Amino acid sequence: SDNSVVLRYGDGEYSYPVVD
């Protein structure tokens, strides 16, 4: 499936797509 992953850390966040 086509999902969005968001990593949250000290100064902000980073999002990226993942294909499962």
N, C-alpha and C positions, 0 to 999 in steps of 0.2 A: 504493500500500500504506500501511498504518497503522503507523508506526514511532515509536520514541522516540529523541530526540537529547539528548545530554548535553554541555553546554559546561563545561569545567573551567578555572578561572582562580584568580588569587591567593588570594582569601579563601574560595572555596567552589566550588559548582557549581550549574548551572541546567539543568533538564530541561524539554523541551516536546515535544508531539506534532507530527508532520509528516504531511501527506497527499501522497503521490506519485501 
